[in-house]
């Protein structure tokens, strides 16, 4: 075989792959035809700006990582480098891996910028954050971009008790940037059997203050916003409005109905959890998101249109609860919240996950929207927030 010089090698590669212009690629992206656009430059180049929506795979790792982003060999792929040379050679290699529609961007990122096309300058993780979240960024469905989305996310927890404790700890550890916590109760000795957010040194002090101290110690990246007040019809909308997702960990019916209704009115996803003795449940009530392909699911009132009579359902304080149970259920709530932030996986929308610790089984029941639901049905009768007076004064402990 006759040795090839640089120019001959590039010419040979160009004869074997397709090249596209920046204008043509931009037109495809604007029209909703979204190939996988891959930036193969070095990290410092990528951090200075890149094609909006491009994924970052350095040239030296391209063949090793491309399958994480393109499982199907028919996935359209456009590679670009700084000037259009490295991407030509890289495109030939990717094509040899069996990918049928691989293109190189003519002129690379320089040509894209010269054409006056949009450029995204990414926010990047700091050095410490890269270490802290390294196990996240290794995951193809998270990566650095996903971690930045977590850092920008705002999640509200109703209750800093049994369910709120593990949920708050794992969301803070995961780097969810802002956590709001609503709870007007104080730490009690009886809480410590399951409410792992608190310790003996905080007995008699507000749970929200204990939560702020613990979570900031766990992860200083996280802003914790305490609300030491009961959530009522007077403040629910104002509090919930500022958050992307709500986690309900309350153990009383007035709060459950109030939060469900407020999230429906504000079109906020609600990750709902409940526990009783040895059993737990988790589901996601979602108002729908057409741009993300999420269809509106049922709400809490689709399952339970009205609160039960007072005293019919005992609380955990009356019936007891296995201490580790809320740790399992609250952790599942945290998983669902993270999936919603990242827009990955299949959330528990329209599905009720039931856990029985005694026989260690999980069951999933499908739940449908009720056309006659008084809140989200075809002819709603609940059109404003309601405080159920017969349940007043019950703090959100779990």
N, C-alpha and C positions, 0 to 999 in steps of 0.2 A: 504494500500500500504506500502510495506516494505521500510523504509528510505534507501537512497543510500549515500555512502560516495563519496568523490571526484573521486577516481579512478573508482568506479563503474559507476558513472554518465558519465565520459569521455568514458569508454568502451561501454556503451549503445549508446552514440551518434555516436561513430565510427562504430557501427554495422548498423546504420541507414543512413549514408551518405557515399560518395565516397571520398577517399583521392588520391592525385596525388603527384608525386615526383617533385622536382625542375627541374630535367633534362627533364622530360616529358612536363612540362609546358613551359619551354624554347623552346623546339622543336616545340611545337604548335605555339608559338608566332613567331618563325623564319619562319615557313611555312605559315604564313598568317592567321592561324586559331586563331582569337583573342577573347578569352572569356573576359568578364568583370572581371578584376583582381582588387580586393578590399583590401586595406590595412586597417585593423581594429585596429591598434595599437594606442597609444596616439600620440599627435602632436609632442612632442619632439623626439619620436622615428622616426616618419616619416621624420622629418626635417634632421635627421642624415643620411638618405639614404633609398631608397625604390626600388622595382621592377620597371623597366622602363615601363611607360604606366599605372601604377596602379592609381586608384582613392583613395582618402583618405576619409574614413568614420569611425570615432572613434567607438569602440564597443558599447558604450552607446547610439549611435544615429543610429546604423545600420538598425534596423527594421523601424525606422521613416524616413530614407532618401533613402533607397535602391531603392524605386520606382522612384525616381528622375533620376536615372541612368539606370534602367532596367524596362521599361514599360511592356515589353513582358515577361510573366511568363516562356517562353521557352528559354530566354536568358541564355547562359552558363555563370556561375559565379564561380570564384575561389577566396576564401577568404584566407587571411593569417594574422598571428599575429607574435609574436617574436619567439615562439618555437613550434607552431602547436597545442596547447591545446585550447586556447580561440577560435581559428577559427573553431575547431571541434564543439564546443558547439554552436557557432554562425551559422554555416552552417545548423545545425539541425533546428534552429529557422527559418532561411530563407526558408528552405524547407517546413516548416509548413505553411508559407505564400503562398504556392502554386507554388513556383519556382521549376521547374522539373529537372534542371541540375545544382546542387550546389555541389562544391567540396571544400575540405580543403587542404592546402599545407602542406605536411609532413615536419616537422622540421621548418616551418615558415620562416621568413626572415633570421634567423640564418642558417638554412639549405641551403637557396639560396646562401648566401655569402660563406659558407663553400665549396659549389660546384664550386666556382670560377666563378659564373655567373655575368653578368653585373649589376651594381648598379647605380642608378641615385641619386645624391645628389642635391636636389632641391634648387633653389634660392627662398627665402621666402620674403613675404612682411614685412616691418618694422612695428613696433607698430603703428606709425602714419598713415602709408598706410592702415593698416587693418581698421582703423577708417574711413579714407577718402573714401575708396572704398568699405565700408561695404555693401552698397546697391547693388553693382555689385556682390560681392562675394556670396551674398545670392542667386543669380540666378543660377540655375543648368547649364545653357548654358554658363555661364561666370566662376563663382567660382574663387578661388585664382589662379589656373593655367591660366585661361583666362585673368585675370587681369595682370599677369606677361607677357603674350604675348602682351597685349596692351602697357605695359611699355617698351617693347623691340621693338615696331613697329616704323616705320619711314614713315611719310606721308607728301607729298609735296602739298602745296596749291598754285595755280596760281591765284594771286590776293588777296588783303587784303581789298576788298570792300564789296559790299552788300552781296554776297554769301560767300566770304571768312570769313567775320566777325563771323556769327553764327557758321559756320563750325569749325573755329579755336577755338572759345570759348568752344564749346561742346567737341571737340576732346581733348583739353587741360584738361578740367574738368574730362573727362573720363580716363585720365592718359596715353594718347598716348605719348610715351617717347620722340620722336623727331618730331618736326613740322618744316618743311622748308616753308618759305613764300617768294614768288617772287612778287615784286611790286616796280616800280620806281616812283610812284606818291606821292605827298604830300597831307596831310589832308586839305580838303576845307570845308568851312561852309556848302555848299550844300550837302556834304557827310553825315552829321550827322542825316539826316532824316531817314536813313536806315542802315548806316554802324556803327553798335553798338560797334565795337571794339575800336572806337576812341571817343575823347571828345574835347570840345572847347580848352582845354589847349594845344592840339596838333595841332591846326590849323597852317598851314604853315610849319609843320615839316614832315619828311618822314613817310609814313604809316607803313613801316616795323619797324621803331623804336618805334612807338606808339604800334604796335602789340606785340613786344618783351616785353615792359614794362607791358602791360596789362596782357599778358598770364603768365609771370613769377610771377606777383602778384596773379593771380588766382591759379596757381599750380606750386610750385618750383620744383616738380619732372620732369617737362617738359623742355627739351632743345629746344630752338627756334633758328632756323638758318635763318637769314635775307639775302635776295638777293635783294639789291637795284639796280636793273638793268633790262632792258627789256629782255625778253626771246627771243632769236633769234636762227637761224640755227647754229650760231657759238658756243653757250653755252648750248643749250637745252639738248643735250645728256649728257654732263658732269654734269649738275645739276640733271636731272631726274634719272640718273644711280644709285645714292646713296639712292634712296627711294623705299619703297615697293609698295606704292599706290600713285596715283596722283589725286587731286581734281581740276577740272577746273572751275574757277569762273570768267573768263575773259568775256568782253562784246564786243570783236571785232573778226572778222573772221580770220585775219592772225594768231592770237594767238591760236584760237581754232583748226585750221588746223595743225599748227606747233606742238602743244602739242599732238594732236591725232596721228600724224605721228611718233613723237619721242617715244611715249609710245608703239606704234606698233613695231617699230624697236627694242626697248629694252624689249619687252614683259612684260610691266607693266600694271596692271589694271588702268583704267581711270574712275573716277566717274565724270560724266559731268552734269552740271546744267546750266540752262539759264532762264532768266526772261524777260518779256515784258509787261509793263502797269499793267494788273491785272492777268496775266497768267504766269505759270512757268512749266518747264520740268526738269526731272531727268532721267538719264539712266546710265548704266555701260557698258563700252567697255572693254571687257576682252579678252586677247590673248589665253586663255585656260590654263588649268593646269591638265594634265592627272593623276598625282599622287593624286590630290584632286577630280578627277571625273568631272572637269569643262571643258565643250566643248567650243572651241573658238566661241565667239559671233561676231556680226557685229561691224564695226568701224564707226566713224563719216562720213567718205567718202562713206560708204554704203548708208547713208541717203542723203548726200549732196556731190556729187563727186567733185564739184568745188565751190569756193567762188562766191557769187552773185556780180554783177557789183557794183562799188562804188555808195553809196547813195541810193541803192534800198531798204535796210532795215534800218530804223531809229534806232539809239541807245537810251538808256534810257535817256541820256541827251537831246535828241531831242523829244522823245515821252512821257517821264515821266514814273514813276513806283510807285506803291503803296508801301509805306515804309515798311510795315510788310511782304510783299510778299517774299523778299529775305530771311527773317528770317525763313520762312516755308521751302523754297526750299533748303537753305543752311543746315538746320537741317536734312533734308532728306538725303542730301549728306553725312553728318557726320554719320548717321545711316548706310548707305551703306558701308562706309569705315570701320566702326567697325565690321560689319558682315563679311567683307572680311578678316580682321585681325583674327577674331575668327574662321573663316571657319564655320559659323553657318547661318541658315536661307536660304532664296532663294534670292540671289542678283538680281538686275534689269538688268541681262544680256539678251539681246535680247528682252527687254521690255522697252517701253518709257512711263514713268509715267507723266501724264499731269494734272495740277491743275488749276482750274479757281476760283479765289477768289470771283468773282461776284455772282456766283450761288453755291459756296462752293461744288464743285464736283471734284472727282478724276476719271480719266480714264486711262486705261492701254492699249497701243497698242503693239502688237507683231511686232518685227522688225527682219528681217532675213538678214543674210550675202548675199551680192550681189556677185555672181560669177564673174561679170564684174567690180567689184570695182577696181579703179585704184591703191589702196594701198594693200588691203588684198585679192583681187580676184585671180583667177587662172592665169592671165597673167598681173601682176602689171606693171604699167607704172611709178608710183611714187616710186623711189628707193633711194631717198635721201631727206633731208629736204629742204623745199622751203620757202623763204621769199617773200611774195606777196608785191611787191614794191608799188602798188597803194594804199595799206592800211598802209604804214609805218607811224610810229610816233604816233600810237593810243595806249595809255597806258591801261593796264588791270585794269579797275576801278571796275568792279562789281565782 
